[in-house]
Amino acid sequence: MTTPATPTTPTTPPAPATPPDPAAVSQHRRPWRGVLVATALPLGRDLSVDYDRYAEHCAWLVANGCDGVVPNGSLGEYQVLTPEERSRVVETAVAAVGGARVMPGVAAYGSAEARRWAEQAAEAGCGAVMLLPPNAYRADERAVMTHYAEVAKGGLPVVAYNNPIDTKVDLVPELLARLHGEGHIHGVKEFSGDVRRAYRIAELAPELDLLIGADDVLLELAVAGAKGWVAGYPNALPKASVELYRAAVAGDLTTALPLYRQLHPLLRWDSRVEFVQAIKLSMDIVGRHGGSCRPPRVPLPPEQEAAVRAATEKAVAAGLA
């Protein structure tokens, strides 16, 4: 005799995740503070992702004084990764250094997709995410607010990434203050190059953490009160870069200024179109695996390669590698 099936009780759908409370975030260590390296992604000869090398690279950066890593940023070539690769890159970084040290980029053309990447980061155990504004078109303020509000529902603190050069959307201090006031963001990676903004941001949103977003304005933004650095060149020169950052934020200009001058010929490549190729070349020169990039990026032309090589070799000769 067949036992009748037990009627099932309809389940209530889970409530949507709510953005983290700004006060609660401030009570704990903010995982985006310190030197977080926007990691270059090692590729094999066939341009497939070398996950073992990537795990080793993340661990090496932390062992050399960096506070964490930012996978799937522009330096990580996220735009040319498949969804499967992008997920695995985050999981690899978490396994290598622990989720509290990982703040993946979750940029996408649509807000729903960016939120899904934020949710994937939360499932992987990450401590925060970094988010560009909408970049498929020149979004207005209403669209920007909606975008960040949606991704904040993914459950992790969001650090905004202001890159008006590439996205054509400028997160000006007044807009950042609104985003922070609504609880949508807790920090900003500032890449506009306008160091004067640091003081306006501090006036309008004193609890919003300013992160250095371009390597070649590190000293200026550190002196202005930056709480962290989403960094490119530590991929090749972590110890010297960390020493520079620590001295700069401590106001130790006796140490920071000469070191900044020595490194600046390399740091300024972070603000150029060819920054991925330049940083990967420097990695190769110092004995790390930088390697090739996926198209549409192409190798540096001879004159740029020579300039990067000369500046890197000079840094090595000075004991900075």
C-alpha positions in Angstrom: 0.0 0.0 0.0 1.4 3.4 -1.0 1.7 5.9 1.7 0.1 9.2 0.7 2.4 12.1 0.2 2.6 14.5 3.1 1.2 17.9 2.0 4.0 20.5 1.9 3.6 23.9 3.5 4.4 26.7 1.1 7.7 28.3 2.1 8.1 32.1 2.5 10.7 33.4 0.0 13.8 34.6 1.7 13.9 38.3 2.3 16.3 40.2 0.0 19.7 41.0 1.5 19.9 44.5 2.9 22.9 46.7 2.6 25.3 46.6 5.6 24.7 49.2 8.2 27.4 51.9 8.0 27.7 52.1 11.8 28.2 48.3 12.0 30.9 48.4 9.4 32.8 51.2 11.2 32.9 49.0 14.4 35.1 46.4 12.7 38.3 46.5 10.7 37.5 47.8 7.2 39.0 45.2 4.9 39.7 47.7 2.2 42.2 49.6 4.3 46.0 49.3 3.7 47.7 48.1 0.5 45.3 46.0 -1.6 46.9 44.9 -4.9 44.9 44.9 -8.0 46.3 41.6 -9.1 47.6 40.9 -12.6 46.3 37.6 -13.9 48.9 35.1 -15.0 48.1 33.4 -18.3 49.6 30.3 -20.0 51.1 30.2 -23.5 47.6 29.4 -24.8 46.3 32.4 -22.9 44.4 30.2 -20.4 44.3 31.3 -16.8 47.0 29.7 -14.7 45.2 29.4 -11.4 48.1 27.7 -9.6 50.4 30.6 -10.4 47.7 33.1 -9.5 47.2 31.5 -6.1 51.0 31.6 -5.5 51.1 35.2 -6.6 48.4 36.3 -4.1 50.1 34.5 -1.3 53.5 36.0 -2.3 52.0 39.5 -2.2 50.7 39.0 1.3 53.9 37.4 2.5 55.7 40.6 1.2 53.6 42.9 3.3 50.5 43.7 1.2 47.2 43.7 3.1 45.1 42.0 0.5 44.2 41.6 -3.2 41.7 42.9 -5.6 41.0 40.2 -8.3 38.9 40.9 -11.4 39.8 44.6 -11.8 41.0 46.1 -15.1 44.5 45.0 -14.3 43.1 41.5 -13.9 41.6 41.7 -17.4 38.1 40.9 -16.1 36.5 42.1 -19.3 37.9 39.2 -21.3 37.2 36.4 -18.8 34.4 34.0 -19.1 31.9 33.9 -16.2 33.4 30.5 -15.1 37.0 32.0 -15.1 35.9 35.1 -13.3 34.3 33.0 -10.5 37.2 30.7 -10.2 39.7 33.7 -10.0 37.8 34.9 -6.9 37.7 31.5 -5.3 41.4 31.0 -6.0 42.3 34.3 -4.3 40.2 33.4 -1.2 41.7 30.0 -0.9 45.2 31.5 -1.2 45.0 34.4 1.3 41.6 34.1 3.1 38.4 35.9 2.2 38.9 38.9 4.6 41.9 39.9 2.4 40.0 39.7 -0.9 37.9 42.6 -2.5 37.0 41.6 -6.0 35.9 43.9 -8.7 32.2 43.3 -9.6 31.8 45.7 -12.5 29.3 44.7 -15.2 27.2 46.5 -17.9 24.0 45.8 -15.9 23.2 46.3 -12.3 21.6 42.9 -12.0 24.8 41.2 -13.2 27.0 43.3 -11.0 24.8 42.3 -8.0 25.2 38.7 -9.0 29.0 39.1 -8.9 28.7 40.7 -5.5 26.6 37.8 -4.3 29.2 35.4 -5.7 31.9 37.2 -3.7 29.8 37.0 -0.6 29.4 33.2 -1.1 33.1 32.8 -1.6 33.8 34.5 1.7 35.1 37.9 0.6 35.0 40.9 2.9 34.0 43.6 0.4 33.6 44.4 -3.3 34.7 47.2 -5.6 32.3 48.6 -8.1 32.5 50.9 -11.1 29.5 53.1 -11.9 27.4 52.0 -14.9 29.8 52.0 -17.9 27.8 51.0 -20.9 26.7 54.6 -21.4 27.1 58.0 -19.7 24.8 57.4 -16.8 23.2 60.3 -15.0 23.0 60.7 -11.2 19.7 58.9 -10.8 21.1 55.9 -12.7 24.3 55.9 -10.6 22.3 55.9 -7.3 20.1 53.1 -8.5 23.1 51.0 -9.6 24.9 51.3 -6.3 21.7 50.7 -4.3 21.1 47.4 -6.3 24.6 46.1 -5.8 24.7 47.0 -2.1 21.8 44.5 -1.7 24.3 41.7 -2.5 25.2 41.8 1.2 28.8 43.0 1.2 30.2 46.5 1.8 30.8 48.3 -1.5 33.8 50.4 -2.4 33.1 52.7 -5.3 35.6 53.0 -8.1 35.7 56.4 -9.7 37.4 56.3 -13.1 35.9 59.0 -15.2 38.6 58.7 -17.8 37.4 55.2 -18.9 33.8 55.1 -17.8 32.8 58.8 -18.7 30.9 58.8 -15.5 32.4 61.0 -12.8 31.6 60.3 -9.1 32.2 63.8 -7.9 32.5 64.4 -4.1 28.8 65.6 -3.8 27.6 62.4 -5.5 29.9 60.2 -3.4 28.5 61.9 -0.2 25.0 61.0 -1.3 25.9 57.4 -2.0 27.6 57.1 1.4 24.7 58.9 3.1 22.3 56.3 1.7 24.5 53.5 2.9 25.4 52.3 -0.6 29.2 52.7 -0.3 31.8 52.7 2.4 34.9 53.8 0.5 36.0 55.1 -2.9 38.9 54.2 -5.1 39.7 57.7 -6.5 41.2 57.6 -10.0 40.3 61.0 -11.3 43.8 62.3 -10.8 42.5 65.4 -9.1 44.1 65.2 -5.7 42.1 68.3 -4.5 39.0 66.1 -4.3 40.4 64.4 -1.2 39.7 67.4 0.9 36.2 68.0 -0.4 35.3 64.3 0.1 36.5 64.5 3.7 34.4 67.6 4.3 31.2 66.2 2.8 31.5 62.6 4.0 34.1 62.3 6.8 33.4 58.6 7.4 33.8 57.7 3.7 37.2 56.0 3.3 39.4 57.5 0.5 41.5 54.9 -1.3 44.4 55.9 -3.6 43.4 54.7 -7.0 46.3 55.8 -9.2 49.9 54.8 -8.3 51.3 58.1 -9.5 49.4 60.3 -7.0 50.1 58.0 -4.0 52.0 60.5 -2.0 49.6 63.4 -2.6 46.5 61.4 -1.6 48.3 59.7 1.4 49.2 63.1 2.8 45.6 64.1 2.3 44.3 61.3 4.5 43.8 58.2 2.4 43.1 55.0 4.3 44.2 52.6 1.6 45.7 52.0 -1.8 44.3 49.8 -4.5 47.7 49.4 -6.1 49.1 48.2 -9.4 52.9 48.2 -9.2 53.2 46.1 -6.0 52.6 43.2 -8.4 56.3 43.6 -9.3 57.7 45.6 -6.3 55.7 44.8 -3.2 58.2 45.5 -0.4 59.3 48.9 -1.7 55.7 49.8 -2.5 54.5 48.9 1.0 57.4 50.8 2.6 56.4 53.9 0.5 52.7 53.7 1.4 53.4 53.1 5.2 55.8 56.1 5.3 53.5 58.3 3.3 50.4 57.8 5.4 52.5 58.2 8.6 53.7 61.6 7.3 57.3 60.3 7.2 58.3 62.4 4.2 62.0 61.8 4.9 61.5 58.2 3.9 58.6 58.6 1.5 59.7 61.4 -0.8 63.0 60.0 -2.0 61.4 56.5 -2.5 58.5 58.1 -4.4 60.9 59.9 -6.7 62.7 56.6 -7.3 59.6 54.7 -8.1 57.6 57.3 -10.0 59.0 56.5 -13.4 57.2 53.1 -13.0 54.2 54.3 -10.9 53.1 56.7 -13.7 52.5 53.8 -16.0 49.5 52.9 -13.9 47.7 55.9 -15.3 48.4 55.0 -19.0 46.4 52.9 -21.4 49.2 50.3 -21.5 49.3 49.8 -17.7 48.5 46.1 -17.8 51.3 45.3 -20.3 53.7 47.6 -18.5 53.1 46.0 -15.1 53.3 42.5 -16.5 56.6 43.3 -18.2 58.0 44.6 -14.9 56.9 41.4 -13.2 58.8 39.4 -15.8 61.9 41.5 -15.3 62.0 41.1 -11.5 61.5 37.3 -11.8 57.8 37.0 -11.4 55.4 35.7 -14.1 53.8 38.6 -15.8 53.4 37.1 -19.3 51.0 38.0 -22.1 47.6 39.7 -22.1 44.5 38.6 -23.9 43.4 40.5 -26.9 42.4 43.2 -27.7 45.5 44.2 -25.6 48.7 43.8 -27.6 52.4 43.8 -26.7 54.1 47.1 -26.0 55.7 48.8 -28.9 59.6 48.8 -28.8 60.0 52.3 -27.4 57.5 51.7 -24.6 59.0 48.3 -23.8 62.5 49.9 -23.6 61.2 52.6 -21.2 59.6 50.2 -18.9 62.6 47.9 -19.0 65.0 50.6 -18.2 63.0 52.0 -15.3 62.4 48.5 -13.8 66.1 47.6 -14.1 67.1 50.9 -12.4 64.7 50.1 -9.6 66.2 46.6 -9.3 69.7 48.0 -9.2 68.7 50.4 -6.4 67.6 47.4 -4.3 63.8 48.1 -4.6 62.9 44.7 -5.9 
